[in-house]
């Protein structure tokens, strides 16, 4: 006969084979008796905890750019889907998706796994439409009027002549380049 103790998490307290499902790591003692003789043995059932994953928050990137995504809390990591990722394993990857996507990360430690998701949205770059009026003869009477759409306002304007306004006036003949940066950091340039 066999007698197992403590009874916590055991399917039965007697028998040669039992199932143990304790809530925490537990040391069980079994006493085996035959023909009046007995022997004692112990077995430790170790409960590994499920990893708790912490990750980069949901983010957005400019179309054609990359975002670094990171996760911690486990020993090994796998990422899916692989679309736009620099790697499918490791705690940190670069994501360059071409469309909105949600990545699932599976973190594993001591045979236990947990999952976490990170959504990556694609932000559009600003679209620049410029119309210009050429200067009369040699006077500085030219102008450039700009309209911007797409992306997220407000916009920052940076001209190659140092101006930071949307439109330019009193311009001499020449080549002017405008870089527009949206509120979410996406940029476009146009040469007029």
N, C-alpha and C positions, 0 to 999 in steps of 0.2 A: 504494500500500500504506500501511497505517497500523500503527504500533507503539506500544502503550500500556505505561506503567510508572508506579508499581510494579504488580506482578501481584496484590497482596493484594486480595481481594474482587472481582476481575474475572472475568466469565464466559469471557473470551478476551483474549489480549494483542494480537490483530491483527483488523483489520476496521473498517469505517466506523461500525458501530453495535455497541456492547457493553452489557452490564449490569454495574453496579457495586453491590455490597452490602458495603461495608466495615463493620467493627465500630466504627470511630471516624471522625471527620472526616478525610478524606484528600484530598491534592492529587495529581491524576493528570496526567501529561504524555503528549501524543500527538505523534508525529512522522509527518507525512504526506509521502510521497515519490512523485513522478511525473516521468518522463522525466529522472531524474538530479537533479532539484531537490527540496529538502525544506524543510518549514516546521514550526515547533514551536508548540504551544499548550498551555495548561493549563486544567483544570477542577477546581473544588473541590466535593466531595460532602460536604455537612454532615449530620452525624448529630445529630438532636435527641434529647435524653434523655427517657425516659418520666417524667412527674411522679411524685413520691412524696407521697402524700396523708397528712396527719395530721388527725385529727378528734376531736370530742367523743367520749368513751367511751359505750358503751351506757348508757341511763339509764331512769328511770321517772318518771312524773308522776302527780299526783293527778287523778282523773277531773274534767274540766272545767278543768284548768290547762294552762299552756303551758311548754315547755322550749325554751331557746335552744340550737340545734345549730350548730356551726361546723366549718369545714374550711379547711385551708391547704395550700400546696404546688403550686398551679397558677395559671394566669391567669384562667380562667373556670370556672364550675361550673354543673351542672344537677342537679336533685334529682327523684327519682321514687320512689314515686308522689306525686302532688300532694295526696293526702288529708291534711287537717289542717294543711297548711303555709301559712305567710304569703306565701311566694314560692317559685318553682321555679328561680330563678337566684340567684347570689350566694354569698358565702362564709359567710354567717350567716343562718339562718332561725328563725322561731318555729314549733314543732310543737305542735299541740293535737289529737292523734288521739283518737278515741272508743273505740278497741280497740288491742290490741298490734299493732305494725307495725314493719317494717324498711324504712328508707329507703336508697336507693342513690344515691350522689353520683358523678357523672362529672366529673373535673377535666381540663382541656385546656390545654396550653401548646405553642406552636410546632407545632401539628398532631398532637401525640402526646397520648393520653388514658390515664387510669388510673381505676379505680373503688374506692370504699370504701363500707362499709355501717355504718349506725348503727341499732341496735334501740331502740325506745321502748316500754316496757311501761306499762300503766295500773295504778295502785295505787288500791284502793278506799278510800273514806273510812270512818271508824268509824261503826258503827250504835249509837245510844244508846237504851237502854230504862230508864226511870226509874219507880220507884214511890214514892209519898210517903204519909206518915202525917201528917195535919193535927194541929196543936197543940190541946191541950185548953184551951178558954176563952182566957185571956190569957197562959197560961204558954208558955215557950219549950220545948215538948216535942215539936215536930214533927221529922220526919226524912225524908230522901230517900236511897233506896238505888238505885244505878246499876249496870247491867251493860252492858258494851261488847263488841261482837263485830265481826268484819270487820276489815279493815286489818291493820297489823302492830303487835303489842305490843312493848315496853311503851307504855302510854299516859300522857300528861300531862293532868292535870285542872285547869282554871281556872274557878272560880266567880265570878260577879259580886260576891260579898261578900268576895272575896279569898282564899277557901279554895282549897287545892290537893290536897285528898283526894278519893278516889273517891266516898265517901258523906258525907252531912252529918247531924248530929244536933243536938238541943237548939235547934231552929229556931223562931223566931217566925213568925207568919203573914206571907206576902209572896210575891213573885215571884222565883224564882231561875233564873239562866241558867248553863248549863254549856257550856264549850267543851272538847272532847276532841281532842287532837292525837296522832296515831299516831307510831310510831318513824320512819316514812318521810315525816313532815311533812304528812300529809293530816289535815284537821280537819272536825269537825261540831259543831253547836251544838243545844242543846235548852233550851226554857224550860219550867219546871215551876211 
